């Protein structure tokens, strides 16, 4: 049965409808008016109902006499009564071309399926025009601004480049990919910078030479681990562990620093006779059993915490009670895995910078009565600050350009969510995933090259800023 669902006024203000056409895919309605305004309408889900909504307007040159949608793209062509034709693209909300055709008003207008030939009728005459309009969907607004896509409840940033349907509306926003790149780099640096820099300072300044000759090469060898192996372990081993023992992982992040501080405090209050058995500079060995014990304890009490406070399942508790979505391959996993890959870079450069501080500076400071900690904070770190900063920026550059770890450990979901329990997609991973399947010369193919250029610009800007700050630090503290 045919029934009337609702009645809408679709004409522009103070204007009359002259032409109505369906856009490619039959999801959007194009409405032309006698004042030159062309509006796009489609159904939007709101409050549990689908309502026909006016989305955007396009301004033509005169009263709309002809409307011709393209066959497989979200573009259309309009013609007014004076013979002016205009090319538009709905998704990009752009007017691509406006040109007047000699010979007066058009009786009919048609575009070829390949969108490269335009046929128009003027009276009894037919005219054929070649059209060069290969990539109308690639615009500044489509790439970098929120777009209201067909069927979506509101304008959004979306990357969804392909579909099984020819009527698909390409969603080529680079914003989710840039966001994912920065988010993955942030979590990796949060994990890597404290461990890498603090480890480098301790190894170069406090650790004995006998222990240092084993620790430093061991950490540097970590840089030789293939990132595909790290990504494989993160996706198939680490992610299920974090999902199955989430309270223990969170507890581990809290108890490890507290355990190290407590161990140092206890050691500080031991009598000198009790501390004499351990040579100077070998204190880090004391932390090995402490860290292992804390790790075992955190994972041992994880089921108890789940049963007592989380109804036996931390993932369901997070989703239903706290309203926090949880993906198994999330930002926490990639932060740990990518941080593990970045630590050797930061550690090696920072350790060399601290170890290279001239000995006469530290010895002079100690001779003047400064404590080792005062010497470290006011002489050694300041002198080594250009090298330490370079180490951090080198690690950041490595994190921004990382591909295999984020490809295998994040789920590759191009969403914009700051939560550490949600996945992401980075520029590098997106290029690796979609480039082999992209049609050569297509808009999708070109946008992937643009994404690679954006990634290059990111690294160039980071490196330029890092070099500028490093030079300033060197000039400031070179007189020490």
LOVOTI-327692 format. One record per residue (C-alpha): x, y, z; residue in one letter. Coordinates in pm, 1 decimal. Layout:
BEGIN
c1,c2,c3,r
X,Y,Z,a
...
END
This chain:
BEGIN
c1,c2,c3,r
0.0,0.0,0.0,x
106.5,355.2,-68.2,x
64.1,587.8,226.8,x
143.6,953.3,290.1,x
418.7,980.6,551.5,x
465.2,1356.1,583.5,x
432.1,1682.1,395.6,x
724.3,1923.8,368.9,x
786.6,2261.6,219.0,x
1098.7,2212.0,10.7,x
1110.9,2541.8,-170.1,x
1376.4,2799.9,-79.9,x
1253.9,3111.5,109.5,x
1055.9,3344.1,-119.1,x
1107.9,3111.0,-415.0,x
925.9,2841.3,-611.2,x
1043.6,2492.2,-699.8,x
1132.2,2451.7,-1066.5,x
1311.7,2115.5,-1074.2,x
1346.4,1804.1,-855.3,x
1594.4,1519.3,-912.6,x
1740.7,1226.8,-718.5,x
2114.8,1234.5,-657.5,x
2318.3,925.2,-742.9,x
2223.9,643.8,-505.5,x
1866.5,771.3,-462.5,x
1934.5,873.7,-101.0,x
1934.2,1250.7,-159.4,x
1682.0,1479.5,-325.9,x
1797.3,1783.8,-521.4,x
1549.5,2071.0,-533.3,x
1602.4,2359.7,-778.7,x
1429.3,2697.0,-730.9,x
1353.6,2995.4,-949.3,x
1596.2,3212.9,-749.5,x
1893.9,2989.8,-840.7,x
1915.0,2806.8,-506.8,x
1957.3,2427.9,-520.7,x
1902.5,2245.4,-190.5,x
1997.1,1891.3,-94.1,x
1765.7,1684.9,127.1,x
1797.1,1336.6,277.1,x
1663.0,1133.7,570.5,x
1830.8,1178.3,906.6,x
1777.1,959.5,1216.5,x
1673.8,1174.2,1514.1,x
1495.4,1072.9,1833.7,x
1437.3,724.1,1697.2,x
1273.1,853.0,1379.5,x
1395.5,921.2,1029.0,x
1315.2,1273.4,918.6,x
1364.7,1429.0,577.9,x
1603.4,1717.8,641.8,x
1750.1,2000.3,437.5,x
2127.4,1956.1,453.7,x
2292.9,2220.5,236.6,x
2229.2,2480.3,-31.8,x
2407.2,2559.0,-356.6,x
2377.8,2888.3,-540.0,x
2337.5,2886.4,-915.6,x
2345.8,3179.4,-1157.5,x
1973.3,3201.3,-1227.8,x
1640.1,3021.0,-1217.3,x
1709.2,2647.1,-1233.0,x
1576.3,2498.5,-1557.5,x
1770.8,2170.1,-1572.2,x
1919.4,1939.6,-1304.8,x
2131.5,1642.7,-1413.0,x
2295.8,1419.8,-1147.8,x
2612.8,1229.9,-1231.3,x
2576.6,852.6,-1259.3,x
2821.3,717.2,-1001.5,x
2934.0,1023.7,-806.0,x
2772.2,1279.1,-579.4,x
2803.8,1554.5,-835.8,x
2537.5,1723.2,-1046.0,x
2498.2,1984.1,-1319.2,x
2245.3,2264.3,-1331.4,x
2141.2,2495.5,-1613.6,x
1939.1,2816.1,-1591.3,x
1703.9,2972.1,-1844.4,x
1974.4,3196.7,-1990.4,x
2197.7,2904.4,-2088.0,x
2449.5,2913.2,-1801.1,x
2560.4,2574.3,-1673.2,x
2719.9,2503.1,-1332.9,x
2898.7,2195.7,-1198.7,x
2856.7,2110.7,-828.8,x
2970.6,1837.2,-592.4,x
2736.0,1762.4,-302.8,x
2974.7,1601.5,-51.2,x
3238.2,1869.7,-89.2,x
2966.6,2137.9,-91.7,x
3149.4,2307.4,-377.0,x
3069.6,2487.5,-699.0,x
3330.8,2362.3,-942.9,x
3251.8,2556.7,-1261.2,x
3005.6,2810.6,-1395.2,x
3003.0,2890.6,-1766.4,x
2762.3,3041.8,-2015.6,x
2686.2,2848.5,-2333.5,x
2607.2,3040.1,-2648.0,x
2276.3,2973.3,-2813.8,x
2027.2,3048.9,-2536.8,x
1826.9,2825.5,-2303.2,x
1883.9,2450.5,-2288.4,x
1606.5,2205.0,-2365.0,x
1785.3,1902.7,-2217.6,x
2111.8,1812.7,-2049.3,x
2287.8,1476.0,-2007.7,x
2626.1,1352.5,-1880.7,x
2803.8,1033.8,-1988.6,x
2851.4,745.0,-1741.2,x
3223.6,820.8,-1729.5,x
3146.1,1186.2,-1650.2,x
3373.4,1306.0,-1928.1,x
3121.1,1406.7,-2198.9,x
2833.0,1655.4,-2167.1,x
2545.7,1648.7,-2417.1,x
2304.6,1939.3,-2435.0,x
2008.2,2028.1,-2652.8,x
1922.6,2383.0,-2759.2,x
1606.2,2378.5,-2967.9,x
1671.6,2140.9,-3256.8,x
2050.5,2152.7,-3213.0,x
2267.7,1919.7,-3007.4,x
2607.7,2011.4,-2868.8,x
2875.3,1784.0,-2730.2,x
3140.7,1902.5,-2481.2,x
3441.3,1723.8,-2333.6,x
3452.9,1750.9,-1954.6,x
3765.1,1736.2,-1738.9,x
3643.1,1675.3,-1384.6,x
3837.1,1374.7,-1256.2,x
3841.6,1430.1,-880.7,x
3559.6,1660.3,-767.4,x
3529.6,1487.6,-427.8,x
3880.5,1596.7,-322.7,x
3830.6,1942.3,-174.2,x
3961.0,2124.4,130.4,x
3628.8,2088.9,311.5,x
3603.3,1715.8,234.8,x
3956.5,1652.0,362.3,x
3977.1,1877.4,667.4,x
3629.2,1989.9,774.4,x
3323.2,1816.8,915.1,x
3091.0,1691.3,641.7,x
2727.8,1585.8,671.8,x
2718.7,1254.6,485.3,x
2404.6,1081.7,362.6,x
2230.0,897.0,645.4,x
2446.1,1045.3,920.7,x
2273.4,1226.1,1211.1,x
2516.2,1522.1,1203.5,x
2833.1,1649.3,1033.0,x
3132.8,1434.5,1121.5,x
3496.4,1360.8,1038.9,x
3491.6,1019.8,867.3,x
3741.2,813.1,672.4,x
3568.5,540.1,472.5,x
3722.1,524.1,130.2,x
3559.8,220.8,-33.7,x
3243.1,15.4,-38.5,x
3086.5,-267.5,-234.8,x
2826.3,-32.0,-383.6,x
2877.4,198.3,-681.6,x
2644.4,449.5,-514.2,x
2881.0,483.0,-219.1,x
2957.1,834.5,-95.8,x
3334.6,851.0,-49.6,x
3438.3,980.7,291.9,x
3796.7,1101.0,264.3,x
3852.7,1309.0,577.0,x
4218.1,1298.3,682.8,x
4136.6,1435.4,1028.8,x
4072.2,1091.6,1192.9,x
4402.3,964.3,1051.7,x
4597.2,1266.8,1174.4,x
4424.6,1233.7,1512.7,x
4513.4,865.0,1528.9,x
4877.4,938.2,1442.2,x
4909.0,1197.4,1717.3,x
4720.9,981.3,1966.8,x
4941.2,675.8,1905.8,x
5254.2,891.5,1929.6,x
5131.4,1050.4,2253.0,x
5069.2,720.2,2431.2,x
5398.6,578.9,2304.5,x
5589.0,882.3,2432.1,x
5408.6,874.3,2769.3,x
5538.3,519.9,2809.0,x
5883.9,563.4,2653.7,x
6010.1,906.8,2760.9,x
6013.5,855.6,3140.9,x
6169.1,509.4,3110.7,x
6415.6,600.4,2836.7,x
6536.8,931.0,2979.9,x
6543.0,820.8,3343.8,x
6716.4,496.0,3250.8,x
6973.3,684.7,3044.7,x
7048.8,928.6,3327.6,x
7087.4,650.4,3583.3,x
7301.8,436.9,3353.8,x
7535.5,719.8,3257.2,x
7563.6,894.3,3594.0,x
7499.6,650.7,3877.9,x
7559.8,300.2,3743.0,x
7897.7,135.1,3784.4,x
8113.1,83.5,3478.0,x
8100.0,-294.3,3521.3,x
7720.7,-305.5,3508.9,x
7691.7,-34.0,3243.1,x
7889.4,-235.6,2989.2,x
7612.8,-499.6,2999.1,x
7305.5,-276.4,3032.0,x
7377.0,-25.9,2755.5,x
7441.5,-279.9,2473.6,x
7143.3,-485.9,2585.9,x
6903.9,-190.8,2558.5,x
7054.1,-83.4,2225.1,x
7009.6,-434.9,2085.7,x
6635.7,-390.6,2150.2,x
6634.3,-139.6,1861.6,x
6720.0,-424.1,1623.7,x
6397.6,-611.9,1700.5,x
6175.1,-611.8,1387.6,x
5868.3,-398.1,1445.1,x
5652.9,-659.9,1273.7,x
5745.2,-900.5,1556.3,x
5658.5,-638.2,1817.0,x
5326.5,-572.1,1643.4,x
5254.9,-946.0,1621.4,x
5324.3,-993.6,1992.9,x
5122.6,-685.0,2084.8,x
4818.0,-789.7,1882.1,x
4810.2,-1162.8,1955.4,x
4975.0,-1190.2,2299.0,x
4971.0,-858.9,2487.1,x
4619.7,-742.8,2388.8,x
4443.6,-1058.6,2522.7,x
4647.1,-1037.5,2844.9,x
4541.7,-676.1,2903.3,x
4179.7,-760.8,2824.5,x
4176.7,-1060.6,3058.3,x
4356.1,-890.3,3348.4,x
4269.6,-522.8,3305.8,x
4254.2,-442.6,3682.3,x
4596.4,-601.6,3725.5,x
4744.3,-394.6,3441.9,x
4607.1,-71.0,3586.9,x
4728.4,-174.4,3932.4,x
5069.0,-250.8,3784.0,x
5100.0,102.3,3643.5,x
5034.3,239.8,3992.9,x
5232.5,-5.1,4207.2,x
5553.2,-23.0,4003.2,x
5658.2,340.8,4065.7,x
5543.1,318.7,4428.3,x
5736.5,-4.0,4478.4,x
6056.8,145.1,4338.7,x
6024.8,453.5,4559.9,x
5949.4,241.4,4866.6,x
6251.1,18.9,4797.2,x
6475.2,324.7,4766.3,x
6336.2,466.7,5090.8,x
6397.9,141.7,5279.2,x
6750.0,117.1,5139.6,x
6820.4,476.5,5244.7,x
6731.6,400.8,5609.5,x
6929.2,77.8,5632.1,x
7242.3,96.4,5848.7,x
7570.2,135.6,5665.6,x
7678.6,-211.6,5771.9,x
7374.0,-356.9,5597.5,x
7443.1,-168.1,5275.0,x
7813.2,-242.7,5251.7,x
7766.9,-580.7,5080.2,x
7639.1,-417.3,4757.6,x
7904.4,-231.0,4553.9,x
7839.4,131.9,4458.1,x
7647.7,164.0,4131.7,x
7485.6,-182.5,4144.5,x
7170.1,-75.1,4328.3,x
6943.0,-133.8,4027.8,x
6982.8,-509.3,4080.4,x
6780.4,-474.4,4400.4,x
6476.5,-369.5,4198.4,x
6460.4,-686.8,3987.0,x
6296.8,-910.9,4251.4,x
6080.2,-619.0,4370.0,x
5942.1,-556.1,4021.5,x
5884.2,-926.3,3958.5,x
5701.2,-960.4,4289.9,x
5481.7,-655.9,4219.1,x
5400.5,-786.8,3871.8,x
5303.6,-1129.9,4003.6,x
5097.9,-976.3,4284.0,x
4909.2,-737.9,4055.8,x
4802.8,-1016.0,3820.7,x
4722.4,-1247.1,4111.6,x
4475.4,-1003.8,4269.5,x
4323.1,-899.6,3935.5,x
4047.6,-1171.0,3942.8,x
3971.0,-1083.0,4304.9,x
3919.4,-716.4,4214.4,x
3698.0,-814.9,3920.6,x
3480.2,-1038.6,4134.8,x
3454.0,-789.3,4421.0,x
3397.3,-462.8,4236.0,x
3332.0,-536.5,3865.4,x
3072.6,-815.5,3868.2,x
3334.6,-1066.5,3754.9,x
3407.5,-905.3,3417.5,x
3601.5,-578.5,3390.5,x
3523.4,-531.0,3020.4,x
3146.2,-557.8,3066.0,x
3170.1,-338.5,3378.3,x
3354.2,-68.5,3183.5,x
3101.9,-77.2,2899.8,x
2774.7,-103.8,3090.7,x
2844.6,64.9,3425.1,x
3104.3,326.2,3330.9,x
2992.7,387.2,2971.4,x
3349.8,340.5,2840.1,x
3385.4,139.6,2520.3,x
3662.0,-118.9,2522.0,x
3837.0,-261.3,2216.4,x
4083.1,-543.2,2264.8,x
4336.1,-374.8,2036.6,x
4343.1,-26.6,2177.9,x
4566.0,274.4,2242.0,x
4703.0,128.3,2566.0,x
4832.2,-176.9,2379.8,x
4990.9,26.4,2102.1,x
5135.9,271.1,2354.7,x
5316.3,-10.0,2537.7,x
5430.2,-187.4,2220.5,x
5541.2,123.7,2033.9,x
5694.5,267.3,2350.7,x
5900.9,-51.5,2375.9,x
6026.0,12.8,2021.5,x
6102.5,380.2,2089.7,x
6284.2,333.4,2423.6,x
6616.6,214.4,2270.5,x
6637.0,524.2,2049.0,x
6570.5,764.6,2335.0,x
6791.3,572.7,2577.8,x
7094.3,547.0,2349.0,x
7107.4,914.6,2246.7,x
7025.5,1048.6,2593.9,x
7276.0,816.4,2762.6,x
7553.3,928.6,2530.7,x
7463.0,1293.0,2599.3,x
7473.4,1249.8,2977.7,x
7788.0,1036.1,2972.9,x
7963.5,1293.2,2752.4,x
7927.7,1574.5,3007.7,x
8286.5,1679.6,3088.1,x
8411.5,1519.7,3406.7,x
8565.8,1844.0,3530.7,x
8216.2,1993.8,3558.7,x
8081.4,1715.0,3780.7,x
8401.3,1685.1,3981.2,x
8417.7,2060.9,4032.7,x
8056.5,2067.1,4150.2,x
8116.9,1783.5,4396.2,x
8438.1,1946.9,4516.9,x
8247.7,2265.7,4597.3,x
8017.2,2072.6,4829.7,x
7721.6,1992.1,4604.6,x
7555.2,1654.7,4652.0,x
7540.0,1408.0,4361.0,x
7170.9,1491.9,4311.1,x
7240.3,1865.7,4309.0,x
7520.0,1809.4,4058.6,x
7287.8,1600.9,3843.9,x
6998.8,1847.9,3842.5,x
7197.5,2172.0,3812.2,x
7499.8,2073.9,3605.7,x
7472.9,1740.0,3428.5,x
7113.0,1758.0,3301.0,x
7147.6,2122.4,3193.5,x
7468.3,2051.4,3003.3,x
7321.8,1739.3,2842.3,x
6979.9,1896.8,2774.7,x
7039.7,1948.9,2397.8,x
7121.6,1579.8,2358.8,x
6832.0,1468.4,2581.2,x
6589.8,1684.9,2387.2,x
6724.0,1546.7,2059.2,x
6668.6,1195.5,2193.3,x
6306.6,1270.1,2278.4,x
6240.5,1427.8,1938.1,x
6408.3,1137.0,1758.1,x
6181.5,903.8,1950.9,x
5879.4,1114.4,1857.6,x
5977.1,1103.7,1491.0,x
6008.5,726.5,1514.0,x
5665.5,700.8,1678.6,x
5493.9,925.4,1421.2,x
5625.3,721.0,1129.7,x
5577.1,375.6,1282.1,x
5369.6,143.2,1061.7,x
5372.8,-225.9,1149.6,x
5306.2,-196.8,1523.2,x
5003.0,29.7,1482.0,x
4889.5,-178.5,1185.6,x
4875.0,-497.8,1391.0,x
4794.6,-370.5,1740.7,x
4528.3,-98.8,1703.4,x
4239.3,-256.6,1516.5,x
4274.8,13.6,1246.9,x
3949.5,187.1,1335.1,x
3959.0,550.7,1210.5,x
3765.9,698.2,1502.1,x
3828.8,1011.4,1706.1,x
3819.7,919.6,2073.3,x
4070.8,1020.5,2342.4,x
4003.4,703.6,2544.8,x
4302.1,472.1,2589.4,x
4065.4,175.5,2552.4,x
3962.8,265.7,2197.2,x
4143.0,182.7,1874.7,x
4277.4,420.1,1612.1,x
4422.2,436.8,1262.1,x
4736.9,627.7,1173.0,x
4844.5,785.4,846.4,x
5125.7,533.6,796.2,x
4908.7,230.0,873.2,x
4631.6,358.0,647.2,x
4872.4,392.7,355.3,x
5005.0,40.9,413.8,x
4654.1,-108.2,433.4,x
4484.0,67.9,143.8,x
4753.9,144.7,-111.5,x
4772.6,-214.2,-250.5,x
4394.8,-219.1,-307.6,x
4358.3,134.0,-443.1,x
4285.5,192.4,-810.6,x
4581.2,365.7,-970.2,x
4496.5,725.6,-1058.9,x
4170.9,731.8,-861.2,x
4080.5,996.9,-606.8,x
4143.2,744.4,-331.2,x
4491.4,673.7,-471.5,x
4576.8,1043.0,-485.0,x
4450.0,1107.7,-132.3,x
4676.6,829.8,-2.8,x
4971.6,1009.4,-160.4,x
4846.6,1328.2,3.2,x
4838.9,1143.1,337.0,x
5201.7,1043.8,281.6,x
5285.8,1407.7,213.3,x
5106.7,1513.8,533.9,x
5312.6,1256.6,724.4,x
5628.9,1399.2,569.3,x
5522.4,1752.6,668.4,x
5464.4,1635.6,1026.4,x
5810.9,1484.6,1057.8,x
5969.9,1784.9,885.4,x
5803.0,2028.8,1124.7,x
5891.2,1819.3,1430.5,x
6254.8,1789.0,1323.1,x
6281.3,2158.5,1238.2,x
6135.6,2259.4,1574.0,x
6360.4,2012.0,1752.1,x
6672.2,2146.6,1581.0,x
6576.4,2504.9,1663.7,x
6520.1,2428.1,2033.5,x
6833.6,2213.9,2050.6,x
7046.6,2497.8,1913.6,x
6895.3,2738.8,2165.7,x
6969.2,2497.7,2450.9,x
7324.0,2447.4,2327.4,x
7386.4,2821.1,2309.3,x
7238.0,2874.0,2655.1,x
7433.7,2604.8,2839.4,x
7754.8,2591.1,2633.6,x
7922.9,2828.7,2878.1,x
7900.0,2582.9,3167.1,x
END
